Amino acid sequence: MQDGLLAAGAALLQAGGLLALAPLLKTVIKKMKARLQNRQGPPLLQGYYDLAKLLRKEPVRSDVASWVYVAGPRAYFAAAVAATTLVPVVFAAAPLESAGGILLLVGALAFGRFALATAALDTGSPFGGMGASRDMTIAALAEPALMLGLFASALAAGSMNLGVLVRTLVQEGVTRHPADILAFAGIFMIVIAETGRIPVDNPATHLELTMIHEAMVLEYAGPDLALVEWASAVKELLYFTLLVDLFLPVGIATSTAPAALLVGIVAWVGKVFVLAIAVTIVESTNAKLRLFRVPELVSISLGLAFLALAIRFL
């Protein structure tokens, strides 16, 4: 009973921390992109201002939409929050790692995508259907690539439980195995695609010929849109955390001592910031791909992940 309460408390604390920091990450990336383009960029707290503004507004909903449209953002947000409890962040253990591992994590994220795509179709808007179709096309390649990349790391650790996987990596140390390099490259490309970054998507555009994620949420406003934007930010931070857990677990706490936890927090923030710089450079040095070229790029990540998995058997 006591262990269950501790796990629930740790899950709430970790989910609350990621929810609080996720809008800041998106703003930091926007700020760095602006500085690279000789612009000032938004204030660091702009993400929180935007969420507060949306939460204060009255929701505007289509007359032809059903409960599916209303439930979509809530299911998407709940799936993102649930996924945060399955991934180690500061401590080398996930709060609810006993509930499931890699398959549950990928399944939770896929459920959120399915709920949002279904809600986009429920509006009766051609933009919603177009965005849902494009997102599902990318997901058909991105999800297998993500799973293969995670399986390559799981084979090295001998477990599909993310907590056990991270603890094994901490004990063995960082390696330069070719499978790890290929898996990192494949998953990094998936992170770019899943978070709607250039060259796959442009989160700042509203051009119907190019937008993917924005087309699905074009009909939302007020608190509904706030939940979607907040969940998208949480997913981005979650993917960054997953990358640093699997391929750079240096500094993660292995005990509950205050000093170890402090080092773990500093190390996690630093590694996530380095990944944010990498994403900013990729966005600033590449142009948006044509829509029909996007599956080709995602297919490359699938090939890299497959090669990483195959090398593990050699």
C-alpha positions in Angstrom: 0.0 0.0 0.0 2.8 2.4 0.9 4.7 1.6 -2.3 1.6 2.3 -4.3 1.1 5.7 -2.7 4.8 6.6 -3.2 4.5 5.6 -6.9 1.4 7.6 -7.3 3.0 10.6 -5.6 6.1 10.4 -7.8 3.9 10.1 -10.9 2.0 13.2 -10.0 5.2 15.1 -9.2 6.9 14.1 -12.4 3.8 14.8 -14.6 3.3 18.1 -12.9 7.0 19.1 -13.4 6.9 18.2 -17.1 3.6 20.0 -17.6 5.1 23.1 -16.0 8.3 23.1 -18.0 6.9 22.0 -21.4 5.7 25.5 -22.5 9.1 26.9 -21.6 10.9 24.5 -23.9 8.8 25.5 -26.9 9.4 29.2 -26.2 13.2 28.7 -25.8 13.4 27.0 -29.2 11.4 29.9 -30.7 13.7 32.4 -29.0 16.9 30.7 -30.3 15.5 30.5 -33.8 14.7 34.2 -33.7 18.2 35.0 -32.5 19.7 33.0 -35.4 17.6 35.1 -37.7 18.6 38.4 -36.1 15.2 38.9 -34.5 14.4 39.5 -30.8 11.9 36.6 -30.4 9.2 36.2 -27.8 9.6 36.5 -24.1 10.6 33.3 -22.3 7.2 33.2 -20.5 5.2 33.7 -23.7 4.1 30.1 -23.8 2.5 30.5 -20.4 0.8 33.7 -21.4 -0.7 32.0 -24.5 -2.0 29.1 -22.4 -3.5 31.5 -19.8 -5.2 33.5 -22.6 -6.7 30.5 -24.2 -7.9 29.0 -20.9 -9.8 32.3 -20.2 -11.6 32.3 -23.5 -15.0 30.7 -24.2 -14.8 27.5 -26.3 -16.2 27.8 -29.8 -17.5 24.5 -31.2 -19.1 23.4 -34.5 -22.8 22.8 -34.5 -22.4 19.6 -36.4 -19.7 18.2 -34.1 -20.5 15.4 -31.6 -19.0 14.3 -28.3 -16.0 13.0 -30.2 -14.9 16.5 -31.1 -15.1 17.5 -27.4 -13.3 14.4 -26.1 -10.5 14.7 -28.6 -8.3 17.3 -26.9 -9.0 15.8 -23.5 -8.0 12.3 -24.6 -4.9 13.8 -26.4 -3.9 15.6 -23.2 -4.5 12.7 -20.9 -2.4 10.4 -23.1 0.5 12.8 -23.1 0.3 13.1 -19.3 0.0 9.3 -18.8 3.1 8.8 -21.0 5.2 11.1 -18.8 4.8 8.6 -15.9 6.4 5.8 -18.0 9.7 7.6 -18.7 12.6 8.2 -16.2 13.5 11.9 -16.0 15.7 12.9 -13.1 15.8 9.5 -11.3 16.8 6.3 -13.0 13.3 4.8 -12.6 9.9 5.7 -14.0 7.1 6.3 -11.4 4.8 3.7 -13.1 7.4 1.6 -14.9 5.8 -1.6 -13.5 2.6 -0.7 -15.5 4.4 -1.3 -18.8 7.4 -0.4 -20.9 8.1 0.5 -24.5 4.9 -0.9 -26.0 2.7 0.9 -23.5 4.5 4.2 -24.1 4.2 4.0 -27.9 0.6 2.8 -27.5 -0.3 5.8 -25.2 1.1 8.3 -27.7 -0.6 6.5 -30.6 -4.0 6.6 -28.7 -3.6 10.4 -28.3 -2.9 10.8 -32.0 -5.9 8.7 -32.9 -8.2 10.6 -30.6 -7.1 14.0 -32.1 -7.4 12.7 -35.7 -10.8 11.3 -35.0 -11.9 14.6 -33.5 -10.6 16.5 -36.5 -12.7 14.3 -38.8 -15.8 14.9 -36.6 -15.9 18.6 -37.4 -17.0 18.1 -41.0 -14.3 20.5 -42.1 -12.2 19.6 -45.1 -9.1 21.0 -43.3 -9.6 18.6 -40.4 -9.9 15.6 -42.7 -6.9 16.7 -44.7 -4.7 17.2 -41.6 -5.8 13.9 -40.1 -5.0 12.0 -43.3 -1.6 13.6 -43.6 -0.8 13.0 -39.9 -1.8 9.3 -40.1 0.3 8.9 -43.2 3.4 10.1 -41.4 2.5 8.1 -38.3 2.3 4.9 -40.3 6.0 5.2 -40.8 7.1 7.1 -37.7 5.6 4.7 -35.1 7.3 1.5 -36.5 10.6 3.5 -36.7 10.2 4.6 -33.1 9.5 1.1 -31.9 12.4 -0.4 -33.8 14.8 2.2 -32.4 13.6 1.6 -28.9 13.8 -2.2 -29.4 17.5 -1.8 -30.5 18.2 -0.2 -27.1 16.0 -2.8 -25.3 18.0 -5.7 -26.8 21.2 -4.2 -25.3 19.6 -4.0 -21.9 17.7 -7.2 -22.1 14.4 -5.5 -21.0 11.6 -3.5 -22.5 11.0 -1.8 -19.2 12.4 1.8 -19.6 13.4 2.0 -15.9 15.4 -1.2 -16.1 16.8 -0.1 -19.5 18.1 3.2 -18.1 19.6 1.6 -15.0 21.4 -0.9 -17.2 22.8 1.9 -19.4 24.0 3.8 -16.3 25.8 0.7 -15.0 27.5 -0.1 -18.3 28.2 3.5 -19.3 27.8 5.3 -22.6 28.9 3.2 -25.6 29.7 4.1 -29.2 28.2 0.9 -30.6 27.1 1.4 -34.3 23.6 0.3 -33.3 23.3 3.1 -30.8 24.5 5.7 -33.3 22.0 4.5 -35.9 19.1 4.3 -33.4 19.8 7.8 -32.1 19.8 9.2 -35.6 16.6 7.4 -36.5 14.8 8.5 -33.3 16.0 12.0 -33.6 14.4 12.2 -37.1 11.2 10.8 -35.6 11.3 13.5 -32.9 11.5 16.1 -35.7 8.5 14.6 -37.4 6.4 13.9 -34.3 6.8 17.4 -33.0 5.9 19.1 -36.3 9.3 20.7 -36.9 10.9 21.8 -40.1 11.6 20.2 -42.5 8.5 17.9 -41.9 6.0 20.6 -40.8 6.0 24.2 -39.9 4.0 25.0 -36.7 3.8 28.7 -37.6 2.1 28.3 -40.9 -1.6 28.3 -41.8 -1.2 27.5 -45.5 -3.6 24.7 -46.4 -1.1 23.2 -48.9 1.6 22.6 -46.3 0.1 22.4 -42.8 -0.3 19.0 -41.1 -0.8 19.4 -37.3 -2.3 22.8 -37.6 -5.0 21.6 -40.0 -6.3 19.1 -37.4 -6.7 21.8 -34.7 -7.9 24.6 -36.9 -11.5 24.3 -35.6 -10.5 24.5 -32.0 -10.5 27.6 -29.8 -10.3 28.5 -26.1 -9.6 25.8 -23.5 -9.9 23.0 -26.1 -7.0 24.6 -28.1 -5.1 25.2 -24.9 -5.2 21.4 -24.1 -4.0 20.5 -27.5 -1.1 23.0 -27.5 -0.1 22.0 -23.9 -0.2 18.3 -24.8 2.0 18.9 -27.9 4.5 20.7 -25.8 4.6 17.9 -23.2 5.1 15.3 -26.0 8.0 17.3 -27.3 9.7 17.5 -23.9 8.9 13.8 -23.4 10.6 12.8 -26.7 13.7 14.9 -25.7 13.8 13.1 -22.3 13.5 9.8 -24.0 16.5 10.5 -26.2 18.8 11.6 -23.4 17.6 8.6 -21.3 18.5 6.1 -23.9 21.7 7.5 -25.4 23.2 9.9 -22.8 22.1 8.8 -19.3 25.1 10.6 -17.7 24.2 12.4 -14.5 20.8 10.8 -13.9 20.3 10.1 -10.2 20.6 6.5 -9.0 19.7 7.3 -5.3 17.2 9.6 -3.6 19.9 11.6 -1.9 19.3 15.3 -2.3 22.8 15.9 -3.8 22.2 13.1 -6.4 18.7 14.5 -7.3 20.1 18.0 -7.7 22.8 16.7 -10.0 20.2 14.7 -11.9 18.0 17.8 -12.4 20.9 19.9 -13.6 22.1 17.2 -15.9 18.6 16.7 -17.4 18.1 20.4 -18.0 21.5 20.7 -19.6 21.0 17.7 -21.9 17.5 18.8 -23.0 18.9 22.3 -23.7 21.6 20.8 -25.9 18.9 18.8 -27.9 16.9 22.0 -28.2 19.9 23.7 -29.7 20.3 20.8 -32.2 16.6 21.1 -33.2 16.9 24.8 -33.6 19.9 24.4 -35.9 18.1 21.8 -38.0 15.1 24.1 -38.3 17.2 27.1 -39.2 19.3 25.4 -41.8 16.7 23.5 -43.7 13.7 24.4 -45.8 10.2 22.9 -45.5 10.0 19.8 -47.6 7.2 19.3 -50.1 4.4 17.2 -48.6 5.1 14.2 -50.9 8.8 14.2 -49.9 8.0 13.9 -46.1 7.3 10.1 -46.2 10.7 9.6 -47.9 12.4 11.4 -45.0 10.5 9.4 -42.4 11.3 6.2 -44.3 15.0 7.0 -43.8 14.5 7.0 -40.1 12.7 3.6 -40.4 15.7 2.2 -42.3 18.1 3.5 -39.7 16.2 2.0 -36.9 15.9 -1.3 -38.7 19.7 -1.4 -39.3 20.3 -0.6 -35.7 18.1 -3.5 -34.7 19.8 -5.8 -37.2 23.3 -4.9 -36.0 22.3 -5.9 -32.4 21.9 -9.5 -33.6 25.4 -9.6 -35.2 
